[in-house]
Amino acid sequence: MNTLRSNTIFIKGVALLMGMGFSFGLLAEAGTSLFVYGKVQLKSSQGELSTLNRGMEFDSGDTILTGVNGRAQLRMKDGAIFDLKPNTEFMIEEYVYNPSTNTVAQTINNKEEKGFYRLVRGGFRSISGLIGKKNKKNYRVKTPVATIGIRGTDYTAVFCEVNCGDLGKGLYLNVAEGGVVLANEGGSLDIDPGNAGFVSGLTAAPIAISSSAAVTSSEDSDSPEPVVVKEAVNESGETISLEAGNDIPDVEQPTPTPPTGVSGRVATTFAGDLLSATGAEANIELNGNGTLRAFTANDTVYTQGTANPNNRGFDADTGLYWGRWSNGAATVTNSEGVEVERFDDRSAHWILTTNEVTPVLPSTGEAEFSLVGNTNPTDNQGHTGVLGSASLSADFNAQTVDADVNLTIANRTWDAEAEGVALNGEAATFAGDFDSVEITDNDTGRESEGSGSLEGFFTADDQGEIDGAGLVYTLEDAEGVEVDGAAAFELDDAEDTQN
């Protein structure tokens, strides 16, 4: 008999309802910490401090504080992402969202649901979720000098108060996609993709700036002309383009140094094709920082080529690595030695484990898995989106899995669901099609149908007991737009399982 290992997930207690001021029917946790690095603390609405760990839930009224070496990535229930920089104090001021009773279209048009936040100090990068897509007043981020509003966007905001160097004290904001509105007592400023803004004080009007221009107080100019920001310097000191439509710079999760040449198992999506080493080991080549350089599966070699690595992540509990190749051409060499270059305008997503132990699947029982990491979904039009949610469960009595994926890209939301996907018990893998793929245009509310498929594999500990799973997916609409991505899961709960 083989019993599945249960993983304990840290879950924060729910704050007092009366102190929150929400109706009981809508109150639920606001989001989950996707990953945490360095010193990060969670301050409850009652002022209680605790260490924030990966997988912990937080609620309205809670505040996340990152230390001098701390970073945290937060996933809100509506799919919004906040990547907090070091020395940041960020409050979930008021959050109302109930995905269990709302369709995507209802959420987008729901005036009751809201995401109100407060940046006290520090900075973050954010990709917005469903809240605020249609009703702009449903979303805001208050800062000491201005309020940030959105109309569906990817942006970075930093509030510098002390030790600003050559920069002036104030709020700096760069927009990569969508649009942002900066507003305070001094006025308001619309910021479009590729542009930047600055606010020096609560009564000083927001002004448009260039990342390379000298920062001055808004009182020095009555009606400044907007300046388009073509490039900026990221946290690694590299110059990156902020042109609209370019690949969004990704925040990397620190990964351990893995072996450079190993055997294991890998799942990947190349140009809409799902390719996984099902039933046999894959030869995997990693460089020193955990990036997949190449792998061989079924006599075919897939090499990073000139593409850049993005979205790299690692989960210590399951041993899963994930990432994607983008902004370049990967090389595919078939069994006859013919090389083909691909992906000048799209990404190749991958997820792998270097653990060679093949899990022994139970013959009875059920198991639930929790999302612990993922790549940002991309399409064949050059866009990068955000994975709002993903779930995976296994029914070992029927030897099937259920899965669903919800994502937003190019201002459209894709909701894909699959039931009864067949397991390959010997290889501990699964593969099949989504039963339904619903696509919602977030501007018009128009809904359409698509199609898609998924593949994945289970991971195991040294005893062969399941502890996680890797999954890749590809979706397509009637006009030929294709969306790809990868997701990592850890075992959450198992019931009455045995071989």
Buried (B, 14 or more C-beta within 10 A) or exposed (E): EBEBBEBEBBEBEEBEEEEBEBEEEEBBBBBBBBBBBEBBBBBBBEEEEEEBBBBBBBBBBBBBBBEEEBBBBBBBBBBBBBBBBBBBBBBBBBBBBBBEEBBBBEBBBBEEBBBBBBBBBBBBBBBBBBBBBBBBEBBBBBBBBBBBBBBBBBBBBBBBBEEEEEEBBBBBBBBBBBBBBBBBEBBEBBBBBBBBBBBBBEEBBBBBBBBEEEBBBBEEEEEBEBBBBEBBEEEEEEEBBBEBBBBBBBBBBEBEEBEEEBBBBBBBBBBBEBBBBBEEBBBBBBBEEBBBBBBBBEEBBBBBBBBBBBBBBBBEBBBBBBBBBBBBBBBBBEEEEEEEBBBEEBBBBBBBBBBEBBBBBBEEBBBBBBBBBBBBBBBBBBBBBBBBBBBBBBBBEEBBBBBBBBBBBBBBBBBBBBBEBEBBBEBBBBBBEBBBBBBBBBEEBEBEEBBBBBBBBBBBBEEBBBBBBBBBBBBBBEEEBBBBBBBBBBBBBBEEBEE
